[in-house]
Amino acid sequence: MVKKIAIVLIWAVIALEAIVFFLPKKELYYLAERYLEPLGATISSEEASDYGWLFSLKGGSVYYDRMEAANNDKTALIATIFYNELSVESFSFSKPIAAAFPPRVDFLKARHTIFMPHKIFFTSEGEIGAVSGWIDLFARKIRVVINAPSEVQQKYGQIFAVLEKTTEGFVYERDF
């Protein structure tokens, strides 16, 4: 009896992984782009590729209300039923946004696992410094810790003025 249950569970996992593997991720991406258009957000000049569990975008410019907001070199999504990871490499904001916020993000990684389904963990590195944190989906909370160099703190003081300074770094916590 236990052996039959184990076999059924194994086949269920294989079937779910096959669904994720063969899911038309490119078409879902383009559908999401169409839903963003009425909100004024568009992405152009990107090259989308679907490799089973890996979906990637190379290049691309993000526009908001027909104004260029950011540029991206590479984005990759690893999607399975047990583990998901979104990584963004070499992301930069446009000049109007860069006046109020550090313009360069070297990398950003967001991870979600079935073993902690209520939390999404993220880390980032860029001109602002090292950033880490989590989003708790059940409690509807976000926590971000920024370890910024002193020259960045001086240049973008308006950002750090609203954050709590702790031994970890500058902390932003909020309910959503």
Number of C-alpha atoms within 10 A of each C-alpha: 5 7 8 9 10 11 11 12 12 12 12 12 14 13 12 13 18 15 14 16 18 12 14 13 21 16 12 11 14 13 11 11 15 13 13 14 14 10 10 12 18 21 20 12 12 17 11 18 14 18 12 18 18 17 19 21 20 15 18 20 19 19 18 15 12 10 13 18 20 20 21 20 16 18 21 19 20 16 18 19 16 13 13 17 18 18 18 20 18 17 21 21 20 17 13 12 14 14 12 13 18 18 18 18 20 16 16 19 18 19 17 19 16 12 9 11 13 14 20 18 19 19 18 20 20 18 15 22 17 16 19 18 18 19 21 17 13 9 11 12 14 18 15 19 21 22 18 19 12 12 10 16 16 12 14 16 14 12 15 18 11 11 16 12 15 9 7 9 16 19 20 16 15 10 10 10
